[in-house]
Amino acid sequence: MQTKVIGTTMNRIHNQQGFPVDFIGKGECGGKAHGLLDIQKVFLEYHLQDKIADIRITIPNMTVIRTDVFEQFMEMNNLWEIALGSRDDVYIAHIFQKASLPPIIVGDLRSLIAAAHEPLAVRSSSLLEDSSAEPFAGVYATKMLANNQQSLETRFSKLTEAIKFVYSSLFFSDSRDYFRIINKDVRQERMALIIQEVVGNCYGDYFYPLISGVGRSYNHYPTQRARREDGVVNLALGLGKTIVDGGWSWMYCPAYPKSPPPFSSIREQLNCSQTGFWAIKMGQIPEFNPISEVEFMEKRSLESAEKDGTLREVCSTYDYQNDVIRAGIQYEGPRLVNFAPVLQYNSIALNEAVNELLSICRKHYGSEVEIEFALDKENESYRLGFLQVRGMQVRQKYNKTDFSGKREQTLLAESSLVLGDGECDDICDIIMVKREGYDAVHNQQIAVEISELNSMLVSQKKPYLLLGFGRWGSSDPWLGIPVSWSQISGAQAIIEATLPEMKPDLSQGSHFFHNLIAFNVFYLSIAEEKKKSIDWNWLNQQKIENEREFVSHLSLATPLQIIVCSSSNQGVIFK
């Protein structure tokens, strides 16, 4: 994205490794932009490009709109009172679309869009974003643009619509609920924006990267011989929305990329594999919808990716005659997105690059880190676009491991796969998805019912235990209950109970996961096969305070005692 400067507010920095960055306006750059500007200097110091064969590591070209533009936009359109006076997201978004951007930046935006013909991502980069204590993960919107219309005026219009939509997301109900949870005032926030090229290639009428990934230098749920300090990586075909929204992705330890996955059977592997992917629509202009985050996006099938020729590097095939998984797609059979050509046979030095990036970033920050990246082909080699880095919060460990003082008959639930550290003894309320007759087809409605009960308990300042099935917070209702963080903001402890037909892995790359860590919410994953892990009979005997079609609110006579110790991977809940 090469930008010709014609306005009065734009300036550029351009270092010797070729990461051009334009700035529009004055003020702060915000969390995301600051992280990228900081880390590009580190890449130079470590001569990173000389260490990884066949992969060119870049920070995709970007323009940063500083915070003073946001302040001017809010003030000149008198938006503060309107935005704070409504809880209707659609109304707020429409009001922002009708507002005008500051005239002083219009020339710069026209210059930018005249020179940029690749797809663009308009991303929030607020002052409070990406702090390790309160990461604001996934709170604000991101808008992808095809940016391929012939008319410059149309492309300029779509860019301004995206900017105003991301600005408006600061005032959406999820964002404001988040501010309430962390005891901060939304008026304290100021938003910068990043306009950045999207890494990928065009395949017919669609644009997407071969691989998107999230890498974490610390693994809260290590398996087999992996240690927590070995980290964890999530990979997905297509845009990274699959990972950050908690959909199916491939999870592995970068220290042991060839280790077998922690599945009990081939069938389980196939059931837990990515079945679709996100791409940017590059064909006919979609229906006008400037307040939709996915206006220019579409979820596609693996069959379409195979026609595009993008499955070769990321897939294996199930050989049903011999009951084995074979790397590659030269065989007939169901496809499994397990990245075996890359991880098992090193067809691309991706894991080497990810390990190096995690090591460099951890050393620079002096703490555990999370990175986001996207990889695609570039002539005869590959390009890895480094999209984000932020510090990870790893709380002080709680070392209690002796639970023998409690009698077995007082046990409500126990887990050997937990997140969080500490004790809690003030919960007298439970929001529970009804086990009898549960069906994932109702998960959307279940999320609504939980939200209603959560709002009631939050207003009464009553923390509660949340119990349900599948992966909490997944955008895919077939993986679990698709609640947003604000819909369960009063939960102090969460149980994720699996079912024979629903056993997703815990998504460490999702935005939902960040909030569990940031607010030290106790999280216990409990397998259905362990018959004594949850005392369902006792739960069914408790007083139902409020009831919905699929969800019950239980009120207990005496508080629960919850003890969670992540260092020993033990969690217990006593009646």
Secondary structure in CASP SS format (residue, H / E / C, confidence):
PFRMAT SS
TARGET T0000
AUTHOR 0000-0000-0000
METHOD secondary structure of the structure
MODEL  1
M C 1.00
Q C 1.00
T C 1.00
K C 1.00
V C 1.00
I C 1.00
G C 1.00
T C 1.00
T C 1.00
M E 1.00
N E 1.00
R E 1.00
I E 1.00
H C 1.00
N C 1.00
Q C 1.00
Q C 1.00
G C 1.00
F C 1.00
P C 1.00
V E 1.00
D E 1.00
F E 1.00
I E 1.00
G C 1.00
K C 1.00
G C 1.00
E C 1.00
C C 1.00
G C 1.00
G H 1.00
K H 1.00
A H 1.00
H H 1.00
G H 1.00
L H 1.00
L H 1.00
D H 1.00
I H 1.00
Q H 1.00
K H 1.00
V H 1.00
F H 1.00
L H 1.00
E H 1.00
Y C 1.00
H C 1.00
L H 1.00
Q H 1.00
D H 1.00
K C 1.00
I C 1.00
A C 1.00
D C 1.00
I E 1.00
R E 1.00
I E 1.00
T E 1.00
I C 1.00
P C 1.00
N C 1.00
M E 1.00
T E 1.00
V E 1.00
I E 1.00
R C 1.00
T H 1.00
D H 1.00
V H 1.00
F H 1.00
E H 1.00
Q H 1.00
F H 1.00
M H 1.00
E H 1.00
M H 1.00
N C 1.00
N C 1.00
L H 1.00
W H 1.00
E H 1.00
I H 1.00
A H 1.00
L H 1.00
G C 1.00
S C 1.00
R C 1.00
D C 1.00
D H 1.00
V H 1.00
Y H 1.00
I H 1.00
A H 1.00
H H 1.00
I H 1.00
F H 1.00
Q H 1.00
K H 1.00
A C 1.00
S C 1.00
L C 1.00
P C 1.00
P H 1.00
I H 1.00
I H 1.00
V H 1.00
G H 1.00
D H 1.00
L H 1.00
R H 1.00
S H 1.00
L H 1.00
I H 1.00
A H 1.00
A H 1.00
A C 1.00
H C 1.00
E C 1.00
P C 1.00
L E 1.00
A E 1.00
V E 1.00
R E 1.00
S E 1.00
S E 1.00
S E 1.00
L C 1.00
L C 1.00
E C 1.00
D C 1.00
S C 1.00
S C 1.00
A C 1.00
E C 1.00
P C 1.00
F C 1.00
A C 1.00
G C 1.00
V C 1.00
Y C 1.00
A C 1.00
T E 1.00
K E 1.00
M E 1.00
L E 1.00
A C 1.00
N C 1.00
N C 1.00
Q C 1.00
Q C 1.00
S C 1.00
L H 1.00
E H 1.00
T H 1.00
R H 1.00
F H 1.00
S H 1.00
K H 1.00
L H 1.00
T H 1.00
E H 1.00
A H 1.00
I H 1.00
K H 1.00
F H 1.00
V H 1.00
Y H 1.00
S H 1.00
S H 1.00
L H 1.00
F H 1.00
F C 1.00
S H 1.00
D H 1.00
S H 1.00
R H 1.00
D H 1.00
Y H 1.00
F H 1.00
R H 1.00
I H 1.00
I C 1.00
N C 1.00
K C 1.00
D C 1.00
V H 1.00
R H 1.00
Q H 1.00
E C 1.00
R C 1.00
M E 1.00
A E 1.00
L E 1.00
I E 1.00
I E 1.00
Q E 1.00
E E 1.00
V C 1.00
V C 1.00
G C 1.00
N E 1.00
C E 1.00
Y E 1.00
G C 1.00
D C 1.00
Y E 1.00
F E 1.00
Y E 1.00
P C 1.00
L C 1.00
I E 1.00
S E 1.00
G E 1.00
V E 1.00
G E 1.00
R E 1.00
S C 1.00
Y C 1.00
N C 1.00
H C 1.00
Y C 1.00
P C 1.00
T C 1.00
Q C 1.00
R C 1.00
A C 1.00
R C 1.00
R H 1.00
E H 1.00
D H 1.00
G C 1.00
V E 1.00
V E 1.00
N E 1.00
L E 1.00
A E 1.00
L E 1.00
G C 1.00
L C 1.00
G C 1.00
K H 1.00
T H 1.00
I H 1.00
V H 1.00
D C 1.00
G C 1.00
G C 1.00
W C 1.00
S C 1.00
W E 1.00
M E 1.00
Y E 1.00
C C 1.00
P C 1.00
A C 1.00
Y C 1.00
P C 1.00
K C 1.00
S C 1.00
P C 1.00
P C 1.00
P C 1.00
F C 1.00
S C 1.00
S C 1.00
I H 1.00
R H 1.00
E H 1.00
Q H 1.00
L H 1.00
N H 1.00
C C 1.00
S C 1.00
Q C 1.00
T C 1.00
G E 1.00
F E 1.00
W E 1.00
A E 1.00
I E 1.00
K E 1.00
M C 1.00
G C 1.00
Q C 1.00
I C 1.00
P C 1.00
E C 1.00
F C 1.00
N C 1.00
P C 1.00
I C 1.00
S C 1.00
E C 1.00
V C 1.00
E C 1.00
F C 1.00
M E 1.00
E E 1.00
K E 1.00
R E 1.00
S E 1.00
L H 1.00
E H 1.00
S H 1.00
A H 1.00
E H 1.00
K H 1.00
D H 1.00
G C 1.00
T C 1.00
L C 1.00
R C 1.00
E C 1.00
V C 1.00
C C 1.00
S E 1.00
T E 1.00
Y E 1.00
D E 1.00
Y C 1.00
Q C 1.00
N C 1.00
D C 1.00
V E 1.00
I E 1.00
R E 1.00
A E 1.00
G C 1.00
I C 1.00
Q C 1.00
Y C 1.00
E C 1.00
G C 1.00
P C 1.00
R E 1.00
L E 1.00
V C 1.00
N C 1.00
F C 1.00
A H 1.00
P H 1.00
V H 1.00
L H 1.00
Q C 1.00
Y C 1.00
N C 1.00
S C 1.00
I C 1.00
A C 1.00
L H 1.00
N H 1.00
E H 1.00
A H 1.00
V H 1.00
N H 1.00
E H 1.00
L H 1.00
L H 1.00
S H 1.00
I H 1.00
C H 1.00
R H 1.00
K H 1.00
H H 1.00
Y H 1.00
G C 1.00
S C 1.00
E C 1.00
V E 1.00
E E 1.00
I E 1.00
E E 1.00
F E 1.00
A E 1.00
L E 1.00
D E 1.00
K E 1.00
E E 1.00
N C 1.00
E C 1.00
S E 1.00
Y E 1.00
R E 1.00
L E 1.00
G E 1.00
F E 1.00
L E 1.00
Q E 1.00
V E 1.00
R E 1.00
G E 1.00
M C 1.00
Q C 1.00
V C 1.00
R C 1.00
Q C 1.00
K C 1.00
Y C 1.00
N C 1.00
K C 1.00
T C 1.00
D C 1.00
F C 1.00
S C 1.00
G C 1.00
K C 1.00
R C 1.00
E H 1.00
Q H 1.00
T H 1.00
L E 1.00
L E 1.00
A E 1.00
E E 1.00
S E 1.00
S C 1.00
L C 1.00
V E 1.00
L E 1.00
G C 1.00
D E 1.00
G E 1.00
E E 1.00
C E 1.00
D E 1.00
D E 1.00
I E 1.00
C E 1.00
D E 1.00
I E 1.00
I E 1.00
M E 1.00
V E 1.00
K C 1.00
R C 1.00
E C 1.00
G C 1.00
Y C 1.00
D C 1.00
A H 1.00
V H 1.00
H H 1.00
N H 1.00
Q H 1.00
Q H 1.00
I H 1.00
A H 1.00
V H 1.00
E H 1.00
I H 1.00
S H 1.00
E H 1.00
L H 1.00
N H 1.00
S H 1.00
M H 1.00
L H 1.00
V H 1.00
S H 1.00
Q C 1.00
K C 1.00
K C 1.00
P C 1.00
Y E 1.00
L E 1.00
L E 1.00
L E 1.00
G E 1.00
F E 1.00
G E 1.00
R C 1.00
W C 1.00
G C 1.00
S C 1.00
S C 1.00
D C 1.00
P C 1.00
W C 1.00
L C 1.00
G E 1.00
I C 1.00
P C 1.00
V C 1.00
S C 1.00
W H 1.00
S H 1.00
Q H 1.00
I H 1.00
S C 1.00
G C 1.00
A E 1.00
Q E 1.00
A E 1.00
I E 1.00
I E 1.00
E E 1.00
A E 1.00
T C 1.00
L E 1.00
P C 1.00
E C 1.00
M E 1.00
K C 1.00
P C 1.00
D C 1.00
L C 1.00
S C 1.00
Q C 1.00
G C 1.00
S C 1.00
H H 1.00
F H 1.00
F H 1.00
H H 1.00
N H 1.00
L H 1.00
I H 1.00
A H 1.00
F C 1.00
N C 1.00
V C 1.00
F E 1.00
Y E 1.00
L E 1.00
S E 1.00
I E 1.00
A C 1.00
E C 1.00
E C 1.00
K C 1.00
K C 1.00
K C 1.00
S C 1.00
I E 1.00
D C 1.00
W H 1.00
N H 1.00
W H 1.00
L H 1.00
N H 1.00
Q C 1.00
Q C 1.00
K E 1.00
I E 1.00
E E 1.00
N E 1.00
E E 1.00
R C 1.00
E C 1.00
F C 1.00
V E 1.00
S E 1.00
H E 1.00
L E 1.00
S E 1.00
L E 1.00
A E 1.00
T E 1.00
P E 1.00
L E 1.00
Q E 1.00
I E 1.00
I E 1.00
V E 1.00
C E 1.00
S C 1.00
S C 1.00
S C 1.00
N C 1.00
Q E 1.00
G E 1.00
V E 1.00
I E 1.00
F E 1.00
K C 1.00
END
